[in-house]
Amino acid sequence: MTLKEPERCTSCNAILVERGFTRFPCPSCGTPIGRCWACRRRGNTYTCPSCGFTGP
């Protein structure tokens, strides 16, 4: 049996298990972006790993 790699925050690399995280497609290329509650609250920037798009 193979375990699935946990989804992580694109900004801080935290595992997305806490309440308040979100997932959305990159506005530029559609790659899934994950954001933890803390990074969303602080307004930390994220960078898409596929296309390099940077957002708030």
mmCIF file as Biopython writes it, N, C-alpha, C and O atoms, coordinates in Angstrom:
data_model
#
loop_
_atom_site.group_PDB
_atom_site.id
_atom_site.type_symbol
_atom_site.label_atom_id
_atom_site.label_alt_id
_atom_site.label_comp_id
_atom_site.label_asym_id
_atom_site.label_entity_id
_atom_site.label_seq_id
_atom_site.pdbx_PDB_ins_code
_atom_site.Cartn_x
_atom_site.Cartn_y
_atom_site.Cartn_z
_atom_site.occupancy
_atom_site.B_iso_or_equiv
_atom_site.auth_seq_id
_atom_site.auth_asym_id
_atom_site.pdbx_PDB_model_num
ATOM 1   N N  . MET A ? 1  ? 0.841  -1.180 0.000   1.0 0.0 1  A 1 
ATOM 2   C CA . MET A ? 1  ? 0.000  0.000  0.000   1.0 0.0 1  A 1 
ATOM 3   C C  . MET A ? 1  ? 0.888  1.245  0.000   1.0 0.0 1  A 1 
ATOM 4   O O  . MET A ? 1  ? 1.818  1.346  0.800   1.0 0.0 1  A 1 
ATOM 5   N N  . THR A ? 2  ? 0.605  2.182  -0.887  1.0 0.0 2  A 1 
ATOM 6   C CA . THR A ? 2  ? 1.371  3.411  -0.997  1.0 0.0 2  A 1 
ATOM 7   C C  . THR A ? 2  ? 0.565  4.561  -0.407  1.0 0.0 2  A 1 
ATOM 8   O O  . THR A ? 2  ? -0.613 4.733  -0.721  1.0 0.0 2  A 1 
ATOM 9   N N  . LEU A ? 3  ? 1.211  5.342  0.448   1.0 0.0 3  A 1 
ATOM 10  C CA . LEU A ? 3  ? 0.546  6.498  1.034   1.0 0.0 3  A 1 
ATOM 11  C C  . LEU A ? 3  ? 0.673  7.695  0.110   1.0 0.0 3  A 1 
ATOM 12  O O  . LEU A ? 3  ? 1.702  7.883  -0.539  1.0 0.0 3  A 1 
ATOM 13  N N  . LYS A ? 4  ? -0.367 8.493  0.054   1.0 0.0 4  A 1 
ATOM 14  C CA . LYS A ? 4  ? -0.369 9.692  -0.768  1.0 0.0 4  A 1 
ATOM 15  C C  . LYS A ? 4  ? 0.411  10.795 -0.052  1.0 0.0 4  A 1 
ATOM 16  O O  . LYS A ? 4  ? 0.277  10.972 1.159   1.0 0.0 4  A 1 
ATOM 17  N N  . GLU A ? 5  ? 1.218  11.524 -0.800  1.0 0.0 5  A 1 
ATOM 18  C CA . GLU A ? 5  ? 1.965  12.661 -0.256  1.0 0.0 5  A 1 
ATOM 19  C C  . GLU A ? 5  ? 0.964  13.722 0.201   1.0 0.0 5  A 1 
ATOM 20  O O  . GLU A ? 5  ? 0.052  14.060 -0.553  1.0 0.0 5  A 1 
ATOM 21  N N  . PRO A ? 6  ? 1.111  14.260 1.431   1.0 0.0 6  A 1 
ATOM 22  C CA . PRO A ? 6  ? 0.157  15.269 1.901   1.0 0.0 6  A 1 
ATOM 23  C C  . PRO A ? 6  ? 0.275  16.563 1.099   1.0 0.0 6  A 1 
ATOM 24  O O  . PRO A ? 6  ? 1.361  16.938 0.658   1.0 0.0 6  A 1 
ATOM 25  N N  . GLU A ? 7  ? -0.850 17.230 0.920   1.0 0.0 7  A 1 
ATOM 26  C CA . GLU A ? 7  ? -0.845 18.512 0.222   1.0 0.0 7  A 1 
ATOM 27  C C  . GLU A ? 7  ? -0.236 19.565 1.136   1.0 0.0 7  A 1 
ATOM 28  O O  . GLU A ? 7  ? -0.478 19.565 2.343   1.0 0.0 7  A 1 
ATOM 29  N N  . ARG A ? 8  ? 0.557  20.462 0.554   1.0 0.0 8  A 1 
ATOM 30  C CA . ARG A ? 8  ? 1.277  21.464 1.341   1.0 0.0 8  A 1 
ATOM 31  C C  . ARG A ? 8  ? 0.967  22.878 0.862   1.0 0.0 8  A 1 
ATOM 32  O O  . ARG A ? 8  ? 0.573  23.098 -0.283  1.0 0.0 8  A 1 
ATOM 33  N N  . CYS A ? 9  ? 1.159  23.831 1.776   1.0 0.0 9  A 1 
ATOM 34  C CA . CYS A ? 9  ? 0.984  25.245 1.464   1.0 0.0 9  A 1 
ATOM 35  C C  . CYS A ? 9  ? 2.059  25.667 0.466   1.0 0.0 9  A 1 
ATOM 36  O O  . CYS A ? 9  ? 3.238  25.363 0.649   1.0 0.0 9  A 1 
ATOM 37  N N  . THR A ? 10 ? 1.652  26.362 -0.579  1.0 0.0 10 A 1 
ATOM 38  C CA . THR A ? 10 ? 2.584  26.814 -1.598  1.0 0.0 10 A 1 
ATOM 39  C C  . THR A ? 10 ? 3.533  27.874 -1.046  1.0 0.0 10 A 1 
ATOM 40  O O  . THR A ? 10 ? 4.652  28.005 -1.543  1.0 0.0 10 A 1 
ATOM 41  N N  . SER A ? 11 ? 3.116  28.635 -0.028  1.0 0.0 11 A 1 
ATOM 42  C CA . SER A ? 11 ? 3.952  29.699 0.531   1.0 0.0 11 A 1 
ATOM 43  C C  . SER A ? 11 ? 4.943  29.200 1.576   1.0 0.0 11 A 1 
ATOM 44  O O  . SER A ? 11 ? 6.133  29.507 1.494   1.0 0.0 11 A 1 
ATOM 45  N N  . CYS A ? 12 ? 4.465  28.428 2.565   1.0 0.0 12 A 1 
ATOM 46  C CA . CYS A ? 12 ? 5.321  28.063 3.704   1.0 0.0 12 A 1 
ATOM 47  C C  . CYS A ? 12 ? 5.607  26.572 3.813   1.0 0.0 12 A 1 
ATOM 48  O O  . CYS A ? 12 ? 6.378  26.154 4.677   1.0 0.0 12 A 1 
ATOM 49  N N  . ASN A ? 13 ? 5.001  25.769 2.955   1.0 0.0 13 A 1 
ATOM 50  C CA . ASN A ? 13 ? 5.213  24.319 2.916   1.0 0.0 13 A 1 
ATOM 51  C C  . ASN A ? 13 ? 4.583  23.562 4.088   1.0 0.0 13 A 1 
ATOM 52  O O  . ASN A ? 13 ? 4.913  22.398 4.312   1.0 0.0 13 A 1 
ATOM 53  N N  . ALA A ? 14 ? 3.683  24.203 4.837   1.0 0.0 14 A 1 
ATOM 54  C CA . ALA A ? 14 ? 2.977  23.523 5.926   1.0 0.0 14 A 1 
ATOM 55  C C  . ALA A ? 14 ? 1.990  22.518 5.339   1.0 0.0 14 A 1 
ATOM 56  O O  . ALA A ? 14 ? 1.443  22.742 4.259   1.0 0.0 14 A 1 
ATOM 57  N N  . ILE A ? 15 ? 1.762  21.419 6.041   1.0 0.0 15 A 1 
ATOM 58  C CA . ILE A ? 15 ? 0.773  20.435 5.607   1.0 0.0 15 A 1 
ATOM 59  C C  . ILE A ? 15 ? -0.620 21.042 5.781   1.0 0.0 15 A 1 
ATOM 60  O O  . ILE A ? 15 ? -0.924 21.617 6.826   1.0 0.0 15 A 1 
ATOM 61  N N  . LEU A ? 16 ? -1.455 20.914 4.767   1.0 0.0 16 A 1 
ATOM 62  C CA . LEU A ? 16 ? -2.783 21.532 4.779   1.0 0.0 16 A 1 
ATOM 63  C C  . LEU A ? 16 ? -3.798 20.620 5.451   1.0 0.0 16 A 1 
ATOM 64  O O  . LEU A ? 16 ? -4.522 19.878 4.787   1.0 0.0 16 A 1 
ATOM 65  N N  . VAL A ? 17 ? -3.842 20.684 6.773   1.0 0.0 17 A 1 
ATOM 66  C CA . VAL A ? 17 ? -4.803 19.898 7.536   1.0 0.0 17 A 1 
ATOM 67  C C  . VAL A ? 17 ? -5.639 20.769 8.465   1.0 0.0 17 A 1 
ATOM 68  O O  . VAL A ? 17 ? -6.716 20.352 8.890   1.0 0.0 17 A 1 
ATOM 69  N N  . GLU A ? 18 ? -5.167 21.968 8.787   1.0 0.0 18 A 1 
ATOM 70  C CA . GLU A ? 18 ? -5.892 22.831 9.713   1.0 0.0 18 A 1 
ATOM 71  C C  . GLU A ? 18 ? -7.096 23.469 9.039   1.0 0.0 18 A 1 
ATOM 72  O O  . GLU A ? 18 ? -7.149 23.616 7.818   1.0 0.0 18 A 1 
ATOM 73  N N  . ARG A ? 19 ? -8.032 23.833 9.847   1.0 0.0 19 A 1 
ATOM 74  C CA . ARG A ? 19 ? -9.218 24.524 9.369   1.0 0.0 19 A 1 
ATOM 75  C C  . ARG A ? 19 ? -8.816 25.883 8.777   1.0 0.0 19 A 1 
ATOM 76  O O  . ARG A ? 19 ? -7.947 26.567 9.319   1.0 0.0 19 A 1 
ATOM 77  N N  . GLY A ? 20 ? -9.438 26.259 7.689   1.0 0.0 20 A 1 
ATOM 78  C CA . GLY A ? 20 ? -9.196 27.569 7.093   1.0 0.0 20 A 1 
ATOM 79  C C  . GLY A ? 20 ? -8.262 27.570 5.892   1.0 0.0 20 A 1 
ATOM 80  O O  . GLY A ? 20 ? -8.016 28.626 5.309   1.0 0.0 20 A 1 
ATOM 81  N N  . PHE A ? 21 ? -7.735 26.402 5.507   1.0 0.0 21 A 1 
ATOM 82  C CA . PHE A ? 21 ? -6.889 26.389 4.315   1.0 0.0 21 A 1 
ATOM 83  C C  . PHE A ? 21 ? -7.766 26.429 3.068   1.0 0.0 21 A 1 
ATOM 84  O O  . PHE A ? 21 ? -8.971 26.188 3.137   1.0 0.0 21 A 1 
ATOM 85  N N  . THR A ? 22 ? -7.152 26.734 1.937   1.0 0.0 22 A 1 
ATOM 86  C CA . THR A ? 22 ? -7.899 26.794 0.682   1.0 0.0 22 A 1 
ATOM 87  C C  . THR A ? 22 ? -7.078 26.213 -0.458  1.0 0.0 22 A 1 
ATOM 88  O O  . THR A ? 22 ? -5.850 26.151 -0.395  1.0 0.0 22 A 1 
ATOM 89  N N  . ARG A ? 23 ? -7.775 25.793 -1.492  1.0 0.0 23 A 1 
ATOM 90  C CA . ARG A ? 23 ? -7.161 25.339 -2.745  1.0 0.0 23 A 1 
ATOM 91  C C  . ARG A ? 23 ? -7.846 26.095 -3.869  1.0 0.0 23 A 1 
ATOM 92  O O  . ARG A ? 23 ? -9.061 26.293 -3.845  1.0 0.0 23 A 1 
ATOM 93  N N  . PHE A ? 24 ? -7.066 26.514 -4.849  1.0 0.0 24 A 1 
ATOM 94  C CA . PHE A ? 24 ? -7.633 27.193 -6.008  1.0 0.0 24 A 1 
ATOM 95  C C  . PHE A ? 24 ? -6.683 27.029 -7.187  1.0 0.0 24 A 1 
ATOM 96  O O  . PHE A ? 24 ? -5.495 26.780 -6.982  1.0 0.0 24 A 1 
ATOM 97  N N  . PRO A ? 25 ? -7.176 27.161 -8.416  1.0 0.0 25 A 1 
ATOM 98  C CA . PRO A ? 25 ? -6.297 27.041 -9.576  1.0 0.0 25 A 1 
ATOM 99  C C  . PRO A ? 25 ? -5.473 28.313 -9.768  1.0 0.0 25 A 1 
ATOM 100 O O  . PRO A ? 25 ? -5.954 29.417 -9.511  1.0 0.0 25 A 1 
ATOM 101 N N  . CYS A ? 26 ? -4.248 28.154 -10.215 1.0 0.0 26 A 1 
ATOM 102 C CA . CYS A ? 26 ? -3.402 29.302 -10.542 1.0 0.0 26 A 1 
ATOM 103 C C  . CYS A ? 26 ? -4.131 30.146 -11.584 1.0 0.0 26 A 1 
ATOM 104 O O  . CYS A ? 26 ? -4.633 29.603 -12.568 1.0 0.0 26 A 1 
ATOM 105 N N  . PRO A ? 27 ? -4.200 31.467 -11.389 1.0 0.0 27 A 1 
ATOM 106 C CA . PRO A ? 27 ? -4.893 32.325 -12.352 1.0 0.0 27 A 1 
ATOM 107 C C  . PRO A ? 27 ? -4.257 32.312 -13.745 1.0 0.0 27 A 1 
ATOM 108 O O  . PRO A ? 27 ? -4.915 32.633 -14.735 1.0 0.0 27 A 1 
ATOM 109 N N  . SER A ? 28 ? -2.994 31.945 -13.814 1.0 0.0 28 A 1 
ATOM 110 C CA . SER A ? 28 ? -2.291 31.962 -15.090 1.0 0.0 28 A 1 
ATOM 111 C C  . SER A ? 28 ? -2.352 30.631 -15.839 1.0 0.0 28 A 1 
ATOM 112 O O  . SER A ? 28 ? -2.629 30.604 -17.038 1.0 0.0 28 A 1 
ATOM 113 N N  . CYS A ? 29 ? -2.087 29.507 -15.121 1.0 0.0 29 A 1 
ATOM 114 C CA . CYS A ? 29 ? -1.981 28.219 -15.825 1.0 0.0 29 A 1 
ATOM 115 C C  . CYS A ? 29 ? -2.946 27.140 -15.336 1.0 0.0 29 A 1 
ATOM 116 O O  . CYS A ? 29 ? -3.081 26.105 -15.988 1.0 0.0 29 A 1 
ATOM 117 N N  . GLY A ? 30 ? -3.621 27.358 -14.200 1.0 0.0 30 A 1 
ATOM 118 C CA . GLY A ? 30 ? -4.593 26.394 -13.707 1.0 0.0 30 A 1 
ATOM 119 C C  . GLY A ? 30 ? -4.049 25.334 -12.766 1.0 0.0 30 A 1 
ATOM 120 O O  . GLY A ? 30 ? -4.817 24.502 -12.282 1.0 0.0 30 A 1 
ATOM 121 N N  . THR A ? 31 ? -2.742 25.334 -12.489 1.0 0.0 31 A 1 
ATOM 122 C CA . THR A ? 31 ? -2.157 24.379 -11.547 1.0 0.0 31 A 1 
ATOM 123 C C  . THR A ? 31 ? -2.753 24.612 -10.160 1.0 0.0 31 A 1 
ATOM 124 O O  . THR A ? 31 ? -2.884 25.766 -9.752  1.0 0.0 31 A 1 
ATOM 125 N N  . PRO A ? 32 ? -3.121 23.559 -9.417  1.0 0.0 32 A 1 
ATOM 126 C CA . PRO A ? 32 ? -3.683 23.753 -8.076  1.0 0.0 32 A 1 
ATOM 127 C C  . PRO A ? 32 ? -2.685 24.432 -7.128  1.0 0.0 32 A 1 
ATOM 128 O O  . PRO A ? 32 ? -1.517 24.050 -7.054  1.0 0.0 32 A 1 
ATOM 129 N N  . ILE A ? 33 ? -3.171 25.441 -6.412  1.0 0.0 33 A 1 
ATOM 130 C CA . ILE A ? 33 ? -2.396 26.173 -5.410  1.0 0.0 33 A 1 
ATOM 131 C C  . ILE A ? 33 ? -3.054 25.907 -4.065  1.0 0.0 33 A 1 
ATOM 132 O O  . ILE A ? 33 ? -4.275 26.006 -3.947  1.0 0.0 33 A 1 
ATOM 133 N N  . GLY A ? 34 ? -2.263 25.570 -3.049  1.0 0.0 34 A 1 
ATOM 134 C CA . GLY A ? 34 ? -2.771 25.368 -1.699  1.0 0.0 34 A 1 
ATOM 135 C C  . GLY A ? 34 ? -2.235 26.451 -0.784  1.0 0.0 34 A 1 
ATOM 136 O O  . GLY A ? 34 ? -1.057 26.803 -0.852  1.0 0.0 34 A 1 
ATOM 137 N N  . ARG A ? 35 ? -3.104 26.984 0.078   1.0 0.0 35 A 1 
ATOM 138 C CA . ARG A ? 35 ? -2.692 28.046 0.999   1.0 0.0 35 A 1 
ATOM 139 C C  . ARG A ? 35 ? -3.202 27.725 2.398   1.0 0.0 35 A 1 
ATOM 140 O O  . ARG A ? 35 ? -4.380 27.416 2.578   1.0 0.0 35 A 1 
ATOM 141 N N  . CYS A ? 36 ? -2.313 27.797 3.392   1.0 0.0 36 A 1 
ATOM 142 C CA . CYS A ? 36 ? -2.722 27.562 4.775   1.0 0.0 36 A 1 
ATOM 143 C C  . CYS A ? 36 ? -3.391 28.813 5.339   1.0 0.0 36 A 1 
ATOM 144 O O  . CYS A ? 36 ? -3.300 29.897 4.762   1.0 0.0 36 A 1 
ATOM 145 N N  . TRP A ? 37 ? -4.058 28.644 6.463   1.0 0.0 37 A 1 
ATOM 146 C CA . TRP A ? 37 ? -4.777 29.740 7.107   1.0 0.0 37 A 1 
ATOM 147 C C  . TRP A ? 37 ? -3.831 30.875 7.475   1.0 0.0 37 A 1 
ATOM 148 O O  . TRP A ? 37 ? -4.159 32.043 7.267   1.0 0.0 37 A 1 
ATOM 149 N N  . ALA A ? 38 ? -2.669 30.548 8.018   1.0 0.0 38 A 1 
ATOM 150 C CA . ALA A ? 38 ? -1.734 31.581 8.480   1.0 0.0 38 A 1 
ATOM 151 C C  . ALA A ? 38 ? -1.226 32.433 7.318   1.0 0.0 38 A 1 
ATOM 152 O O  . ALA A ? 38 ? -1.178 33.658 7.432   1.0 0.0 38 A 1 
ATOM 153 N N  . CYS A ? 39 ? -0.849 31.813 6.216   1.0 0.0 39 A 1 
ATOM 154 C CA . CYS A ? 39 ? -0.352 32.572 5.063   1.0 0.0 39 A 1 
ATOM 155 C C  . CYS A ? 39 ? -1.456 33.411 4.436   1.0 0.0 39 A 1 
ATOM 156 O O  . CYS A ? 39 ? -1.201 34.522 3.969   1.0 0.0 39 A 1 
ATOM 157 N N  . ARG A ? 40 ? -2.660 32.901 4.421   1.0 0.0 40 A 1 
ATOM 158 C CA . ARG A ? 40 ? -3.789 33.679 3.906   1.0 0.0 40 A 1 
ATOM 159 C C  . ARG A ? 40 ? -4.021 34.900 4.784   1.0 0.0 40 A 1 
ATOM 160 O O  . ARG A ? 40 ? -4.218 36.002 4.274   1.0 0.0 40 A 1 
ATOM 161 N N  . ARG A ? 41 ? -3.999 34.717 6.077   1.0 0.0 41 A 1 
ATOM 162 C CA . ARG A ? 41 ? -4.257 35.806 7.020   1.0 0.0 41 A 1 
ATOM 163 C C  . ARG A ? 41 ? -3.183 36.881 6.940   1.0 0.0 41 A 1 
ATOM 164 O O  . ARG A ? 41 ? -3.484 38.074 6.987   1.0 0.0 41 A 1 
ATOM 165 N N  . ARG A ? 42 ? -1.928 36.456 6.818   1.0 0.0 42 A 1 
ATOM 166 C CA . ARG A ? 42 ? -0.796 37.395 6.762   1.0 0.0 42 A 1 
ATOM 167 C C  . ARG A ? 42 ? -0.612 38.029 5.387   1.0 0.0 42 A 1 
ATOM 168 O O  . ARG A ? 42 ? 0.101  39.023 5.249   1.0 0.0 42 A 1 
ATOM 169 N N  . GLY A ? 43 ? -1.250 37.459 4.378   1.0 0.0 43 A 1 
ATOM 170 C CA . GLY A ? 43 ? -1.091 37.981 3.024   1.0 0.0 43 A 1 
ATOM 171 C C  . GLY A ? 43 ? 0.247  37.622 2.402   1.0 0.0 43 A 1 
ATOM 172 O O  . GLY A ? 43 ? 0.748  38.338 1.535   1.0 0.0 43 A 1 
ATOM 173 N N  . ASN A ? 44 ? 0.831  36.498 2.850   1.0 0.0 44 A 1 
ATOM 174 C CA . ASN A ? 44 ? 2.106  36.051 2.288   1.0 0.0 44 A 1 
ATOM 175 C C  . ASN A ? 44 ? 1.940  35.754 0.803   1.0 0.0 44 A 1 
ATOM 176 O O  . ASN A ? 44 ? 0.905  35.244 0.375   1.0 0.0 44 A 1 
ATOM 177 N N  . THR A ? 45 ? 2.953  36.073 0.033   1.0 0.0 45 A 1 
ATOM 178 C CA . THR A ? 45 ? 2.887  35.804 -1.399  1.0 0.0 45 A 1 
ATOM 179 C C  . THR A ? 45 ? 3.097  34.324 -1.679  1.0 0.0 45 A 1 
ATOM 180 O O  . THR A ? 45 ? 3.681  33.601 -0.872  1.0 0.0 45 A 1 
ATOM 181 N N  . TYR A ? 46 ? 2.618  33.891 -2.824  1.0 0.0 46 A 1 
ATOM 182 C CA . TYR A ? 46 ? 2.843  32.522 -3.287  1.0 0.0 46 A 1 
ATOM 183 C C  . TYR A ? 46 ? 3.364  32.592 -4.714  1.0 0.0 46 A 1 
ATOM 184 O O  . TYR A ? 46 ? 3.114  33.562 -5.429  1.0 0.0 46 A 1 
ATOM 185 N N  . THR A ? 47 ? 4.085  31.566 -5.121  1.0 0.0 47 A 1 
ATOM 186 C CA . THR A ? 47 ? 4.588  31.457 -6.488  1.0 0.0 47 A 1 
ATOM 187 C C  . THR A ? 47 ? 4.177  30.105 -7.043  1.0 0.0 47 A 1 
ATOM 188 O O  . THR A ? 47 ? 4.448  29.070 -6.435  1.0 0.0 47 A 1 
ATOM 189 N N  . CYS A ? 48 ? 3.530  30.115 -8.186  1.0 0.0 48 A 1 
ATOM 190 C CA . CYS A ? 48 ? 3.102  28.873 -8.823  1.0 0.0 48 A 1 
ATOM 191 C C  . CYS A ? 48 ? 4.336  28.067 -9.218  1.0 0.0 48 A 1 
ATOM 192 O O  . CYS A ? 48 ? 5.230  28.593 -9.880  1.0 0.0 48 A 1 
ATOM 193 N N  . PRO A ? 49 ? 4.394  26.791 -8.820  1.0 0.0 49 A 1 
ATOM 194 C CA . PRO A ? 49 ? 5.560  25.973 -9.156  1.0 0.0 49 A 1 
ATOM 195 C C  . PRO A ? 49 ? 5.657  25.643 -10.644 1.0 0.0 49 A 1 
ATOM 196 O O  . PRO A ? 49 ? 6.726  25.259 -11.120 1.0 0.0 49 A 1 
ATOM 197 N N  . SER A ? 50 ? 4.561  25.786 -11.379 1.0 0.0 50 A 1 
ATOM 198 C CA . SER A ? 50 ? 4.568  25.448 -12.807 1.0 0.0 50 A 1 
ATOM 199 C C  . SER A ? 50 ? 4.942  26.620 -13.708 1.0 0.0 50 A 1 
ATOM 200 O O  . SER A ? 50 ? 5.776  26.478 -14.602 1.0 0.0 50 A 1 
ATOM 201 N N  . CYS A ? 51 ? 4.321  27.785 -13.472 1.0 0.0 51 A 1 
ATOM 202 C CA . CYS A ? 51 ? 4.522  28.908 -14.401 1.0 0.0 51 A 1 
ATOM 203 C C  . CYS A ? 51 ? 5.237  30.111 -13.789 1.0 0.0 51 A 1 
ATOM 204 O O  . CYS A ? 51 ? 5.645  31.019 -14.513 1.0 0.0 51 A 1 
ATOM 205 N N  . GLY A ? 52 ? 5.395  30.127 -12.447 1.0 0.0 52 A 1 
ATOM 206 C CA . GLY A ? 52 ? 6.092  31.237 -11.797 1.0 0.0 52 A 1 
ATOM 207 C C  . GLY A ? 52 ? 5.212  32.424 -11.459 1.0 0.0 52 A 1 
ATOM 208 O O  . GLY A ? 52 ? 5.714  33.431 -10.960 1.0 0.0 52 A 1 
ATOM 209 N N  . PHE A ? 53 ? 3.900  32.336 -11.718 1.0 0.0 53 A 1 
ATOM 210 C CA . PHE A ? 53 ? 2.984  33.422 -11.358 1.0 0.0 53 A 1 
ATOM 211 C C  . PHE A ? 53 ? 3.079  33.688 -9.863  1.0 0.0 53 A 1 
ATOM 212 O O  . PHE A ? 53 ? 3.098  32.746 -9.071  1.0 0.0 53 A 1 
ATOM 213 N N  . THR A ? 54 ? 3.139  34.956 -9.463  1.0 0.0 54 A 1 
ATOM 214 C CA . THR A ? 54 ? 3.209  35.328 -8.051  1.0 0.0 54 A 1 
ATOM 215 C C  . THR A ? 54 ? 1.951  36.090 -7.674  1.0 0.0 54 A 1 
ATOM 216 O O  . THR A ? 54 ? 1.514  36.991 -8.389  1.0 0.0 54 A 1 
ATOM 217 N N  . GLY A ? 55 ? 1.376  35.714 -6.539  1.0 0.0 55 A 1 
ATOM 218 C CA . GLY A ? 55 ? 0.157  36.369 -6.078  1.0 0.0 55 A 1 
ATOM 219 C C  . GLY A ? 55 ? 0.208  36.642 -4.586  1.0 0.0 55 A 1 
ATOM 220 O O  . GLY A ? 55 ? 1.111  36.179 -3.888  1.0 0.0 55 A 1 
ATOM 221 N N  . PRO A ? 56 ? -0.757 37.390 -4.107  1.0 0.0 56 A 1 
ATOM 222 C CA . PRO A ? 56 ? -0.786 37.767 -2.686  1.0 0.0 56 A 1 
ATOM 223 C C  . PRO A ? 56 ? -1.199 36.656 -1.760  1.0 0.0 56 A 1 
ATOM 224 O O  . PRO A ? 56 ? -1.260 36.854 -0.546  1.0 0.0 56 A 1 
#
